[in-house]
Amino acid sequence: MLENVLPYFSGAVDTPPLSADTLLEPEMAALAAKKSWQQGGIEVFLSDLGVTEDLSYDGTMFALEYRRARMGA
């Protein structure tokens, strides 16, 4: 995916290689994972995410906390 989008993000090409939905899906999946984790592991679908919610996350902190929880490091 990065090979497809980096030329667009860097300005090398004018046309996005993927739709906005396709570009945003990995981010939405991360937000659904965060919501699931915060609510004790409930199943969260991308369609469950509302625009009125706090849709933000600290990717670095999430990765560190996830690693700590999974690996104890």
PDB file of N, H, CA, C and O in Angstrom:
ATOM      1  N   MET A   1       0.818  -1.181   0.000  1.00  0.00           N
ATOM      2  CA  MET A   1       0.000   0.000   0.000  1.00  0.00           C
ATOM      3  C   MET A   1       0.868   1.253   0.000  1.00  0.00           C
ATOM      4  O   MET A   1       0.574   2.213  -0.713  1.00  0.00           O
ATOM      5  N   LEU A   2       1.934   1.250   0.795  1.00  0.00           N
ATOM      6  H   LEU A   2       2.173   0.471   1.375  1.00  0.00           H
ATOM      7  CA  LEU A   2       2.798   2.432   0.846  1.00  0.00           C
ATOM      8  C   LEU A   2       3.415   2.747  -0.506  1.00  0.00           C
ATOM      9  O   LEU A   2       3.546   3.913  -0.880  1.00  0.00           O
ATOM     10  N   GLU A   3       3.794   1.705  -1.240  1.00  0.00           N
ATOM     11  H   GLU A   3       3.687   0.758  -0.937  1.00  0.00           H
ATOM     12  CA  GLU A   3       4.369   1.938  -2.569  1.00  0.00           C
ATOM     13  C   GLU A   3       3.381   2.667  -3.473  1.00  0.00           C
ATOM     14  O   GLU A   3       3.782   3.415  -4.365  1.00  0.00           O
ATOM     15  N   ASN A   4       2.101   2.447  -3.242  1.00  0.00           N
ATOM     16  H   ASN A   4       1.776   1.839  -2.517  1.00  0.00           H
ATOM     17  CA  ASN A   4       1.071   3.103  -4.052  1.00  0.00           C
ATOM     18  C   ASN A   4       0.796   4.531  -3.610  1.00  0.00           C
ATOM     19  O   ASN A   4       0.556   5.400  -4.448  1.00  0.00           O
ATOM     20  N   VAL A   5       0.825   4.787  -2.309  1.00  0.00           N
ATOM     21  H   VAL A   5       1.020   4.081  -1.628  1.00  0.00           H
ATOM     22  CA  VAL A   5       0.391   6.099  -1.819  1.00  0.00           C
ATOM     23  C   VAL A   5       1.515   7.104  -1.621  1.00  0.00           C
ATOM     24  O   VAL A   5       1.273   8.310  -1.685  1.00  0.00           O
ATOM     25  N   LEU A   6       2.730   6.643  -1.382  1.00  0.00           N
ATOM     26  H   LEU A   6       2.927   5.663  -1.330  1.00  0.00           H
ATOM     27  CA  LEU A   6       3.814   7.597  -1.115  1.00  0.00           C
ATOM     28  C   LEU A   6       4.072   8.571  -2.264  1.00  0.00           C
ATOM     29  O   LEU A   6       4.297   9.751  -1.996  1.00  0.00           O
ATOM     30  N   PRO A   7       4.053   8.146  -3.519  1.00  0.00           N
ATOM     31  CA  PRO A   7       4.234   9.140  -4.592  1.00  0.00           C
ATOM     32  C   PRO A   7       3.168  10.245  -4.546  1.00  0.00           C
ATOM     33  O   PRO A   7       3.462  11.410  -4.815  1.00  0.00           O
ATOM     34  N   TYR A   8       1.945   9.874  -4.208  1.00  0.00           N
ATOM     35  H   TYR A   8       1.706   8.928  -3.990  1.00  0.00           H
ATOM     36  CA  TYR A   8       0.879  10.877  -4.109  1.00  0.00           C
ATOM     37  C   TYR A   8       1.118  11.798  -2.913  1.00  0.00           C
ATOM     38  O   TYR A   8       1.025  13.019  -3.038  1.00  0.00           O
ATOM     39  N   PHE A   9       1.426  11.215  -1.758  1.00  0.00           N
ATOM     40  H   PHE A   9       1.502  10.223  -1.656  1.00  0.00           H
ATOM     41  CA  PHE A   9       1.649  12.021  -0.556  1.00  0.00           C
ATOM     42  C   PHE A   9       2.862  12.936  -0.693  1.00  0.00           C
ATOM     43  O   PHE A   9       2.895  14.019  -0.108  1.00  0.00           O
ATOM     44  N   SER A  10       3.850  12.507  -1.457  1.00  0.00           N
ATOM     45  H   SER A  10       3.823  11.628  -1.933  1.00  0.00           H
ATOM     46  CA  SER A  10       5.050  13.336  -1.630  1.00  0.00           C
ATOM     47  C   SER A  10       4.871  14.399  -2.710  1.00  0.00           C
ATOM     48  O   SER A  10       5.723  15.275  -2.864  1.00  0.00           O
ATOM     49  N   GLY A  11       3.773  14.329  -3.456  1.00  0.00           N
ATOM     50  H   GLY A  11       3.082  13.618  -3.331  1.00  0.00           H
ATOM     51  CA  GLY A  11       3.521  15.309  -4.510  1.00  0.00           C
ATOM     52  C   GLY A  11       4.079  14.910  -5.862  1.00  0.00           C
ATOM     53  O   GLY A  11       4.005  15.692  -6.810  1.00  0.00           O
ATOM     54  N   ALA A  12       4.637  13.708  -5.977  1.00  0.00           N
ATOM     55  H   ALA A  12       4.697  13.073  -5.207  1.00  0.00           H
ATOM     56  CA  ALA A  12       5.210  13.258  -7.245  1.00  0.00           C
ATOM     57  C   ALA A  12       4.131  13.010  -8.304  1.00  0.00           C
ATOM     58  O   ALA A  12       4.387  13.151  -9.500  1.00  0.00           O
ATOM     59  N   VAL A  13       2.932  12.641  -7.863  1.00  0.00           N
ATOM     60  H   VAL A  13       2.725  12.526  -6.892  1.00  0.00           H
ATOM     61  CA  VAL A  13       1.793  12.467  -8.775  1.00  0.00           C
ATOM     62  C   VAL A  13       0.593  13.214  -8.207  1.00  0.00           C
ATOM     63  O   VAL A  13       0.482  13.408  -6.996  1.00  0.00           O
ATOM     64  N   ASP A  14      -0.304  13.629  -9.100  1.00  0.00           N
ATOM     65  H   ASP A  14      -0.214  13.472 -10.083  1.00  0.00           H
ATOM     66  CA  ASP A  14      -1.455  14.429  -8.677  1.00  0.00           C
ATOM     67  C   ASP A  14      -2.698  13.614  -8.322  1.00  0.00           C
ATOM     68  O   ASP A  14      -3.561  14.082  -7.579  1.00  0.00           O
ATOM     69  N   THR A  15      -2.782  12.421  -8.843  1.00  0.00           N
ATOM     70  H   THR A  15      -2.080  12.041  -9.446  1.00  0.00           H
ATOM     71  CA  THR A  15      -3.986  11.618  -8.654  1.00  0.00           C
ATOM     72  C   THR A  15      -3.777  10.579  -7.556  1.00  0.00           C
ATOM     73  O   THR A  15      -2.819   9.808  -7.607  1.00  0.00           O
ATOM     74  N   PRO A  16      -4.665  10.552  -6.565  1.00  0.00           N
ATOM     75  CA  PRO A  16      -4.525   9.534  -5.522  1.00  0.00           C
ATOM     76  C   PRO A  16      -4.713   8.137  -6.109  1.00  0.00           C
ATOM     77  O   PRO A  16      -5.618   7.930  -6.918  1.00  0.00           O
ATOM     78  N   PRO A  17      -3.883   7.183  -5.720  1.00  0.00           N
ATOM     79  CA  PRO A  17      -3.950   5.843  -6.292  1.00  0.00           C
ATOM     80  C   PRO A  17      -5.088   5.000  -5.721  1.00  0.00           C
ATOM     81  O   PRO A  17      -5.470   3.983  -6.300  1.00  0.00           O
ATOM     82  N   LEU A  18      -5.622   5.428  -4.590  1.00  0.00           N
ATOM     83  H   LEU A  18      -5.312   6.255  -4.120  1.00  0.00           H
ATOM     84  CA  LEU A  18      -6.672   4.675  -3.911  1.00  0.00           C
ATOM     85  C   LEU A  18      -7.775   5.630  -3.475  1.00  0.00           C
ATOM     86  O   LEU A  18      -7.553   6.835  -3.356  1.00  0.00           O
ATOM     87  N   SER A  19      -8.951   5.093  -3.239  1.00  0.00           N
ATOM     88  H   SER A  19      -9.132   4.114  -3.335  1.00  0.00           H
ATOM     89  CA  SER A  19     -10.051   5.928  -2.764  1.00  0.00           C
ATOM     90  C   SER A  19      -9.776   6.380  -1.329  1.00  0.00           C
ATOM     91  O   SER A  19      -8.972   5.773  -0.622  1.00  0.00           O
ATOM     92  N   ALA A  20     -10.443   7.436  -0.913  1.00  0.00           N
ATOM     93  H   ALA A  20     -11.096   7.929  -1.488  1.00  0.00           H
ATOM     94  CA  ALA A  20     -10.290   7.929   0.457  1.00  0.00           C
ATOM     95  C   ALA A  20     -10.683   6.849   1.458  1.00  0.00           C
ATOM     96  O   ALA A  20     -10.035   6.707   2.495  1.00  0.00           O
ATOM     97  N   ASP A  21     -11.730   6.090   1.166  1.00  0.00           N
ATOM     98  H   ASP A  21     -12.256   6.206   0.324  1.00  0.00           H
ATOM     99  CA  ASP A  21     -12.149   5.014   2.069  1.00  0.00           C
ATOM    100  C   ASP A  21     -11.045   3.982   2.254  1.00  0.00           C
ATOM    101  O   ASP A  21     -10.808   3.513   3.367  1.00  0.00           O
ATOM    102  N   THR A  22     -10.374   3.629   1.170  1.00  0.00           N
ATOM    103  H   THR A  22     -10.567   4.009   0.266  1.00  0.00           H
ATOM    104  CA  THR A  22      -9.295   2.643   1.243  1.00  0.00           C
ATOM    105  C   THR A  22      -8.112   3.190   2.030  1.00  0.00           C
ATOM    106  O   THR A  22      -7.485   2.463   2.801  1.00  0.00           O
ATOM    107  N   LEU A  23      -7.810   4.463   1.838  1.00  0.00           N
ATOM    108  H   LEU A  23      -8.320   5.054   1.212  1.00  0.00           H
ATOM    109  CA  LEU A  23      -6.703   5.074   2.575  1.00  0.00           C
ATOM    110  C   LEU A  23      -7.000   5.169   4.068  1.00  0.00           C
ATOM    111  O   LEU A  23      -6.098   5.021   4.892  1.00  0.00           O
ATOM    112  N   LEU A  24      -8.252   5.415   4.417  1.00  0.00           N
ATOM    113  H   LEU A  24      -8.985   5.536   3.748  1.00  0.00           H
ATOM    114  CA  LEU A  24      -8.617   5.616   5.818  1.00  0.00           C
ATOM    115  C   LEU A  24      -8.913   4.326   6.576  1.00  0.00           C
ATOM    116  O   LEU A  24      -8.914   4.326   7.807  1.00  0.00           O
ATOM    117  N   GLU A  25      -9.160   3.248   5.880  1.00  0.00           N
ATOM    118  H   GLU A  25      -9.159   3.247   4.880  1.00  0.00           H
ATOM    119  CA  GLU A  25      -9.561   2.006   6.543  1.00  0.00           C
ATOM    120  C   GLU A  25      -8.564   1.525   7.600  1.00  0.00           C
ATOM    121  O   GLU A  25      -9.003   1.134   8.682  1.00  0.00           O
ATOM    122  N   PRO A  26      -7.240   1.529   7.350  1.00  0.00           N
ATOM    123  CA  PRO A  26      -6.314   1.097   8.406  1.00  0.00           C
ATOM    124  C   PRO A  26      -6.389   1.985   9.656  1.00  0.00           C
ATOM    125  O   PRO A  26      -6.264   1.489  10.776  1.00  0.00           O
ATOM    126  N   GLU A  27      -6.592   3.278   9.469  1.00  0.00           N
ATOM    127  H   GLU A  27      -6.694   3.680   8.559  1.00  0.00           H
ATOM    128  CA  GLU A  27      -6.711   4.185  10.612  1.00  0.00           C
ATOM    129  C   GLU A  27      -7.996   3.914  11.384  1.00  0.00           C
ATOM    130  O   GLU A  27      -8.005   3.927  12.615  1.00  0.00           O
ATOM    131  N   MET A  28      -9.072   3.670  10.658  1.00  0.00           N
ATOM    132  H   MET A  28      -9.065   3.659   9.658  1.00  0.00           H
ATOM    133  CA  MET A  28     -10.339   3.364  11.312  1.00  0.00           C
ATOM    134  C   MET A  28     -10.243   2.045  12.079  1.00  0.00           C
ATOM    135  O   MET A  28     -10.825   1.907  13.155  1.00  0.00           O
ATOM    136  N   ALA A  29      -9.513   1.078  11.527  1.00  0.00           N
ATOM    137  H   ALA A  29      -9.041   1.189  10.653  1.00  0.00           H
ATOM    138  CA  ALA A  29      -9.317  -0.192  12.225  1.00  0.00           C
ATOM    139  C   ALA A  29      -8.554   0.027  13.528  1.00  0.00           C
ATOM    140  O   ALA A  29      -8.867  -0.600  14.540  1.00  0.00           O
ATOM    141  N   ALA A  30      -7.563   0.904  13.514  1.00  0.00           N
ATOM    142  H   ALA A  30      -7.308   1.414  12.692  1.00  0.00           H
ATOM    143  CA  ALA A  30      -6.816   1.212  14.735  1.00  0.00           C
ATOM    144  C   ALA A  30      -7.719   1.880  15.765  1.00  0.00           C
ATOM    145  O   ALA A  30      -7.614   1.594  16.958  1.00  0.00           O
ATOM    146  N   LEU A  31      -8.600   2.761  15.321  1.00  0.00           N
ATOM    147  H   LEU A  31      -8.686   2.994  14.352  1.00  0.00           H
ATOM    148  CA  LEU A  31      -9.528   3.417  16.242  1.00  0.00           C
ATOM    149  C   LEU A  31     -10.541   2.423  16.813  1.00  0.00           C
ATOM    150  O   LEU A  31     -10.906   2.515  17.985  1.00  0.00           O
ATOM    151  N   ALA A  32     -10.991   1.483  15.999  1.00  0.00           N
ATOM    152  H   ALA A  32     -10.694   1.409  15.047  1.00  0.00           H
ATOM    153  CA  ALA A  32     -11.899   0.447  16.491  1.00  0.00           C
ATOM    154  C   ALA A  32     -11.190  -0.435  17.513  1.00  0.00           C
ATOM    155  O   ALA A  32     -11.788  -0.833  18.514  1.00  0.00           O
ATOM    156  N   ALA A  33      -9.923  -0.740  17.266  1.00  0.00           N
ATOM    157  H   ALA A  33      -9.438  -0.417  16.454  1.00  0.00           H
ATOM    158  CA  ALA A  33      -9.144  -1.532  18.223  1.00  0.00           C
ATOM    159  C   ALA A  33      -8.995  -0.794  19.541  1.00  0.00           C
ATOM    160  O   ALA A  33      -9.094  -1.398  20.609  1.00  0.00           O
ATOM    161  N   LYS A  34      -8.758   0.506  19.472  1.00  0.00           N
ATOM    162  H   LYS A  34      -8.678   0.997  18.604  1.00  0.00           H
ATOM    163  CA  LYS A  34      -8.637   1.310  20.692  1.00  0.00           C
ATOM    164  C   LYS A  34      -9.945   1.286  21.480  1.00  0.00           C
ATOM    165  O   LYS A  34      -9.941   1.083  22.694  1.00  0.00           O
ATOM    166  N   LYS A  35     -11.053   1.493  20.790  1.00  0.00           N
ATOM    167  H   LYS A  35     -11.057   1.658  19.804  1.00  0.00           H
ATOM    168  CA  LYS A  35     -12.354   1.498  21.464  1.00  0.00           C
ATOM    169  C   LYS A  35     -12.629   0.136  22.093  1.00  0.00           C
ATOM    170  O   LYS A  35     -13.116   0.064  23.221  1.00  0.00           O
ATOM    171  N   SER A  36     -12.326  -0.935  21.383  1.00  0.00           N
ATOM    172  H   SER A  36     -11.931  -0.876  20.466  1.00  0.00           H
ATOM    173  CA  SER A  36     -12.506  -2.283  21.907  1.00  0.00           C
ATOM    174  C   SER A  36     -11.676  -2.489  23.166  1.00  0.00           C
ATOM    175  O   SER A  36     -12.174  -3.003  24.168  1.00  0.00           O
ATOM    176  N   TRP A  37     -10.433  -2.095  23.115  1.00  0.00           N
ATOM    177  H   TRP A  37     -10.028  -1.677  22.301  1.00  0.00           H
ATOM    178  CA  TRP A  37      -9.513  -2.246  24.244  1.00  0.00           C
ATOM    179  C   TRP A  37     -10.009  -1.450  25.447  1.00  0.00           C
ATOM    180  O   TRP A  37      -9.979  -1.943  26.574  1.00  0.00           O
ATOM    181  N   GLN A  38     -10.467  -0.221  25.210  1.00  0.00           N
ATOM    182  H   GLN A  38     -10.491   0.180  24.294  1.00  0.00           H
ATOM    183  CA  GLN A  38     -10.950   0.632  26.295  1.00  0.00           C
ATOM    184  C   GLN A  38     -12.223   0.077  26.930  1.00  0.00           C
ATOM    185  O   GLN A  38     -12.521   0.371  28.088  1.00  0.00           O
ATOM    186  N   GLN A  39     -12.967  -0.718  26.178  1.00  0.00           N
ATOM    187  H   GLN A  39     -12.724  -0.956  25.237  1.00  0.00           H
ATOM    188  CA  GLN A  39     -14.234  -1.235  26.682  1.00  0.00           C
ATOM    189  C   GLN A  39     -14.169  -2.732  26.966  1.00  0.00           C
ATOM    190  O   GLN A  39     -15.170  -3.440  26.848  1.00  0.00           O
ATOM    191  N   GLY A  40     -12.991  -3.203  27.338  1.00  0.00           N
ATOM    192  H   GLY A  40     -12.178  -2.628  27.434  1.00  0.00           H
ATOM    193  CA  GLY A  40     -12.834  -4.571  27.800  1.00  0.00           C
ATOM    194  C   GLY A  40     -12.839  -5.640  26.737  1.00  0.00           C
ATOM    195  O   GLY A  40     -13.132  -6.799  27.029  1.00  0.00           O
ATOM    196  N   GLY A  41     -12.522  -5.278  25.508  1.00  0.00           N
ATOM    197  H   GLY A  41     -12.284  -4.336  25.271  1.00  0.00           H
ATOM    198  CA  GLY A  41     -12.402  -6.273  24.452  1.00  0.00           C
ATOM    199  C   GLY A  41     -13.682  -6.552  23.685  1.00  0.00           C
ATOM    200  O   GLY A  41     -13.788  -7.575  23.008  1.00  0.00           O
ATOM    201  N   ILE A  42     -14.663  -5.649  23.783  1.00  0.00           N
ATOM    202  H   ILE A  42     -14.577  -4.818  24.333  1.00  0.00           H
ATOM    203  CA  ILE A  42     -15.897  -5.866  23.027  1.00  0.00           C
ATOM    204  C   ILE A  42     -15.621  -5.803  21.531  1.00  0.00           C
ATOM    205  O   ILE A  42     -14.640  -5.204  21.091  1.00  0.00           O
ATOM    206  N   GLU A  43     -16.492  -6.424  20.764  1.00  0.00           N
ATOM    207  H   GLU A  43     -17.290  -6.911  21.122  1.00  0.00           H
ATOM    208  CA  GLU A  43     -16.367  -6.382  19.307  1.00  0.00           C
ATOM    209  C   GLU A  43     -16.819  -5.009  18.812  1.00  0.00           C
ATOM    210  O   GLU A  43     -17.917  -4.556  19.138  1.00  0.00           O
ATOM    211  N   VAL A  44     -15.974  -4.353  18.028  1.00  0.00           N
ATOM    212  H   VAL A  44     -15.083  -4.721  17.763  1.00  0.00           H
ATOM    213  CA  VAL A  44     -16.291  -3.036  17.487  1.00  0.00           C
ATOM    214  C   VAL A  44     -16.123  -3.092  15.972  1.00  0.00           C
ATOM    215  O   VAL A  44     -15.056  -3.441  15.467  1.00  0.00           O
ATOM    216  N   PHE A  45     -17.171  -2.750  15.267  1.00  0.00           N
ATOM    217  H   PHE A  45     -18.038  -2.466  15.677  1.00  0.00           H
ATOM    218  CA  PHE A  45     -17.128  -2.702  13.812  1.00  0.00           C
ATOM    219  C   PHE A  45     -16.780  -1.289  13.368  1.00  0.00           C
ATOM    220  O   PHE A  45     -17.066  -0.328  14.081  1.00  0.00           O
ATOM    221  N   LEU A  46     -16.168  -1.154  12.204  1.00  0.00           N
ATOM    222  H   LEU A  46     -15.936  -1.935  11.625  1.00  0.00           H
ATOM    223  CA  LEU A  46     -15.852   0.177  11.693  1.00  0.00           C
ATOM    224  C   LEU A  46     -17.112   1.026  11.589  1.00  0.00           C
ATOM    225  O   LEU A  46     -17.073   2.234  11.819  1.00  0.00           O
ATOM    226  N   SER A  47     -18.212   0.403  11.249  1.00  0.00           N
ATOM    227  H   SER A  47     -18.244  -0.579  11.063  1.00  0.00           H
ATOM    228  CA  SER A  47     -19.474   1.141  11.135  1.00  0.00           C
ATOM    229  C   SER A  47     -20.001   1.607  12.491  1.00  0.00           C
ATOM    230  O   SER A  47     -20.898   2.447  12.549  1.00  0.00           O
ATOM    231  N   ASP A  48     -19.449   1.068  13.584  1.00  0.00           N
ATOM    232  H   ASP A  48     -18.720   0.385  13.536  1.00  0.00           H
ATOM    233  CA  ASP A  48     -19.847   1.487  14.933  1.00  0.00           C
ATOM    234  C   ASP A  48     -19.215   2.811  15.335  1.00  0.00           C
ATOM    235  O   ASP A  48     -19.669   3.451  16.283  1.00  0.00           O
ATOM    236  N   LEU A  49     -18.181   3.224  14.631  1.00  0.00           N
ATOM    237  H   LEU A  49     -17.812   2.704  13.861  1.00  0.00           H
ATOM    238  CA  LEU A  49     -17.484   4.451  14.998  1.00  0.00           C
ATOM    239  C   LEU A  49     -18.286   5.648  14.510  1.00  0.00           C
ATOM    240  O   LEU A  49     -18.582   5.770  13.322  1.00  0.00           O
ATOM    241  N   GLY A  50     -18.632   6.523  15.434  1.00  0.00           N
ATOM    242  H   GLY A  50     -18.392   6.424  16.400  1.00  0.00           H
ATOM    243  CA  GLY A  50     -19.409   7.705  15.080  1.00  0.00           C
ATOM    244  C   GLY A  50     -18.522   8.930  14.985  1.00  0.00           C
ATOM    245  O   GLY A  50     -17.452   8.986  15.591  1.00  0.00           O
ATOM    246  N   VAL A  51     -18.974   9.902  14.226  1.00  0.00           N
ATOM    247  H   VAL A  51     -19.843   9.856  13.733  1.00  0.00           H
ATOM    248  CA  VAL A  51     -18.183  11.122  14.051  1.00  0.00           C
ATOM    249  C   VAL A  51     -18.227  12.018  15.277  1.00  0.00           C
ATOM    250  O   VAL A  51     -17.423  12.943  15.386  1.00  0.00           O
ATOM    251  N   THR A  52     -19.144  11.768  16.197  1.00  0.00           N
ATOM    252  H   THR A  52     -19.797  11.017  16.108  1.00  0.00           H
ATOM    253  CA  THR A  52     -19.230  12.596  17.398  1.00  0.00           C
ATOM    254  C   THR A  52     -18.290  12.116  18.492  1.00  0.00           C
ATOM    255  O   THR A  52     -18.108  12.805  19.495  1.00  0.00           O
ATOM    256  N   GLU A  53     -17.696  10.953  18.314  1.00  0.00           N
ATOM    257  H   GLU A  53     -17.844  10.394  17.499  1.00  0.00           H
ATOM    258  CA  GLU A  53     -16.781  10.417  19.311  1.00  0.00           C
ATOM    259  C   GLU A  53     -15.407  11.066  19.189  1.00  0.00           C
ATOM    260  O   GLU A  53     -15.085  11.705  18.187  1.00  0.00           O
ATOM    261  N   ASP A  54     -14.614  10.884  20.230  1.00  0.00           N
ATOM    262  H   ASP A  54     -14.876  10.365  21.044  1.00  0.00           H
ATOM    263  CA  ASP A  54     -13.224  11.333  20.185  1.00  0.00           C
ATOM    264  C   ASP A  54     -12.457  10.340  19.322  1.00  0.00           C
ATOM    265  O   ASP A  54     -12.017   9.299  19.810  1.00  0.00           O
ATOM    266  N   LEU A  55     -12.296  10.657  18.048  1.00  0.00           N
ATOM    267  H   LEU A  55     -12.654  11.503  17.651  1.00  0.00           H
ATOM    268  CA  LEU A  55     -11.635   9.757  17.111  1.00  0.00           C
ATOM    269  C   LEU A  55     -10.174  10.138  16.944  1.00  0.00           C
ATOM    270  O   LEU A  55      -9.749  10.590  15.880  1.00  0.00           O
ATOM    271  N   SER A  56      -9.428   9.951  17.994  1.00  0.00           N
ATOM    272  H   SER A  56      -9.773   9.584  18.858  1.00  0.00           H
ATOM    273  CA  SER A  56      -7.999  10.233  17.914  1.00  0.00           C
ATOM    274  C   SER A  56      -7.258   9.196  18.743  1.00  0.00           C
ATOM    275  O   SER A  56      -7.822   8.564  19.636  1.00  0.00           O
ATOM    276  N   TYR A  57      -6.001   9.042  18.430  1.00  0.00           N
ATOM    277  H   TYR A  57      -5.542   9.555  17.705  1.00  0.00           H
ATOM    278  CA  TYR A  57      -5.169   8.161  19.231  1.00  0.00           C
ATOM    279  C   TYR A  57      -3.718   8.555  19.072  1.00  0.00           C
ATOM    280  O   TYR A  57      -3.318   9.150  18.071  1.00  0.00           O
ATOM    281  N   ASP A  58      -2.952   8.215  20.064  1.00  0.00           N
ATOM    282  H   ASP A  58      -3.277   7.732  20.877  1.00  0.00           H
ATOM    283  CA  ASP A  58      -1.511   8.430  20.039  1.00  0.00           C
ATOM    284  C   ASP A  58      -0.898   7.104  19.607  1.00  0.00           C
ATOM    285  O   ASP A  58      -0.783   6.178  20.410  1.00  0.00           O
ATOM    286  N   GLY A  59      -0.508   7.012  18.352  1.00  0.00           N
ATOM    287  H   GLY A  59      -0.601   7.765  17.700  1.00  0.00           H
ATOM    288  CA  GLY A  59      -0.009   5.756  17.800  1.00  0.00           C
ATOM    289  C   GLY A  59       1.189   5.197  18.535  1.00  0.00           C
ATOM    290  O   GLY A  59       1.282   3.988  18.748  1.00  0.00           O
ATOM    291  N   THR A  60       2.109   6.068  18.925  1.00  0.00           N
ATOM    292  H   THR A  60       2.034   7.050  18.752  1.00  0.00           H
ATOM    293  CA  THR A  60       3.297   5.617  19.651  1.00  0.00           C
ATOM    294  C   THR A  60       2.913   5.044  21.005  1.00  0.00           C
ATOM    295  O   THR A  60       3.379   3.970  21.385  1.00  0.00           O
ATOM    296  N   MET A  61       2.063   5.758  21.732  1.00  0.00           N
ATOM    297  H   MET A  61       1.684   6.630  21.424  1.00  0.00           H
ATOM    298  CA  MET A  61       1.649   5.289  23.051  1.00  0.00           C
ATOM    299  C   MET A  61       0.836   4.002  22.945  1.00  0.00           C
ATOM    300  O   MET A  61       0.997   3.096  23.762  1.00  0.00           O
ATOM    301  N   PHE A  62      -0.030   3.919  21.948  1.00  0.00           N
ATOM    302  H   PHE A  62      -0.160   4.655  21.283  1.00  0.00           H
ATOM    303  CA  PHE A  62      -0.814   2.708  21.743  1.00  0.00           C
ATOM    304  C   PHE A  62       0.109   1.512  21.508  1.00  0.00           C
ATOM    305  O   PHE A  62      -0.096   0.445  22.086  1.00  0.00           O
ATOM    306  N   ALA A  63       1.121   1.690  20.664  1.00  0.00           N
ATOM    307  H   ALA A  63       1.288   2.557  20.194  1.00  0.00           H
ATOM    308  CA  ALA A  63       2.060   0.601  20.369  1.00  0.00           C
ATOM    309  C   ALA A  63       2.825   0.183  21.613  1.00  0.00           C
ATOM    310  O   ALA A  63       3.011  -1.009  21.855  1.00  0.00           O
ATOM    311  N   LEU A  64       3.271   1.153  22.406  1.00  0.00           N
ATOM    312  H   LEU A  64       3.120   2.122  22.209  1.00  0.00           H
ATOM    313  CA  LEU A  64       4.002   0.830  23.635  1.00  0.00           C
ATOM    314  C   LEU A  64       3.123   0.082  24.630  1.00  0.00           C
ATOM    315  O   LEU A  64       3.559  -0.904  25.223  1.00  0.00           O
ATOM    316  N   GLU A  65       1.892   0.545  24.817  1.00  0.00           N
ATOM    317  H   GLU A  65       1.538   1.347  24.336  1.00  0.00           H
ATOM    318  CA  GLU A  65       0.980  -0.112  25.750  1.00  0.00           C
ATOM    319  C   GLU A  65       0.596  -1.504  25.259  1.00  0.00           C
ATOM    320  O   GLU A  65       0.487  -2.437  26.053  1.00  0.00           O
ATOM    321  N   TYR A  66       0.392  -1.641  23.966  1.00  0.00           N
ATOM    322  H   TYR A  66       0.480  -0.882  23.320  1.00  0.00           H
ATOM    323  CA  TYR A  66       0.055  -2.943  23.394  1.00  0.00           C
ATOM    324  C   TYR A  66       1.214  -3.919  23.596  1.00  0.00           C
ATOM    325  O   TYR A  66       1.012  -5.068  23.988  1.00  0.00           O
ATOM    326  N   ARG A  67       2.419  -3.447  23.325  1.00  0.00           N
ATOM    327  H   ARG A  67       2.583  -2.514  23.006  1.00  0.00           H
ATOM    328  CA  ARG A  67       3.597  -4.305  23.496  1.00  0.00           C
ATOM    329  C   ARG A  67       3.749  -4.731  24.949  1.00  0.00           C
ATOM    330  O   ARG A  67       4.017  -5.897  25.239  1.00  0.00           O
ATOM    331  N   ARG A  68       3.576  -3.776  25.859  1.00  0.00           N
ATOM    332  H   ARG A  68       3.358  -2.829  25.623  1.00  0.00           H
ATOM    333  CA  ARG A  68       3.672  -4.081  27.284  1.00  0.00           C
ATOM    334  C   ARG A  68       2.637  -5.123  27.692  1.00  0.00           C
ATOM    335  O   ARG A  68       2.944  -6.052  28.439  1.00  0.00           O
ATOM    336  N   ALA A  69       1.424  -4.967  27.204  1.00  0.00           N
ATOM    337  H   ALA A  69       1.175  -4.212  26.597  1.00  0.00           H
ATOM    338  CA  ALA A  69       0.353  -5.894  27.552  1.00  0.00           C
ATOM    339  C   ALA A  69       0.601  -7.289  26.983  1.00  0.00           C
ATOM    340  O   ALA A  69       0.294  -8.290  27.632  1.00  0.00           O
ATOM    341  N   ARG A  70       1.150  -7.357  25.782  1.00  0.00           N
ATOM    342  H   ARG A  70       1.399  -6.544  25.255  1.00  0.00           H
ATOM    343  CA  ARG A  70       1.361  -8.647  25.121  1.00  0.00           C
ATOM    344  C   ARG A  70       2.672  -9.320  25.502  1.00  0.00           C
ATOM    345  O   ARG A  70       2.735 -10.544  25.617  1.00  0.00           O
ATOM    346  N   MET A  71       3.719  -8.524  25.698  1.00  0.00           N
ATOM    347  H   MET A  71       3.668  -7.530  25.604  1.00  0.00           H
ATOM    348  CA  MET A  71       5.050  -9.094  25.884  1.00  0.00           C
ATOM    349  C   MET A  71       5.636  -8.820  27.259  1.00  0.00           C
ATOM    350  O   MET A  71       6.672  -9.378  27.621  1.00  0.00           O
ATOM    351  N   GLY A  72       4.980  -7.970  28.016  1.00  0.00           N
ATOM    352  H   GLY A  72       4.138  -7.517  27.722  1.00  0.00           H
ATOM    353  CA  GLY A  72       5.500  -7.652  29.337  1.00  0.00           C
ATOM    354  C   GLY A  72       6.760  -6.813  29.296  1.00  0.00           C
ATOM    355  O   GLY A  72       7.480  -6.726  30.291  1.00  0.00           O
ATOM    356  N   ALA A  73       7.039  -6.188  28.148  1.00  0.00           N
ATOM    357  H   ALA A  73       6.455  -6.259  27.340  1.00  0.00           H
ATOM    358  CA  ALA A  73       8.268  -5.389  28.021  1.00  0.00           C
ATOM    359  C   ALA A  73       7.962  -3.918  28.061  1.00  0.00           C
ATOM    360  O   ALA A  73       8.873  -3.095  27.968  1.00  0.00           O
TER     361      ALA A  73
END
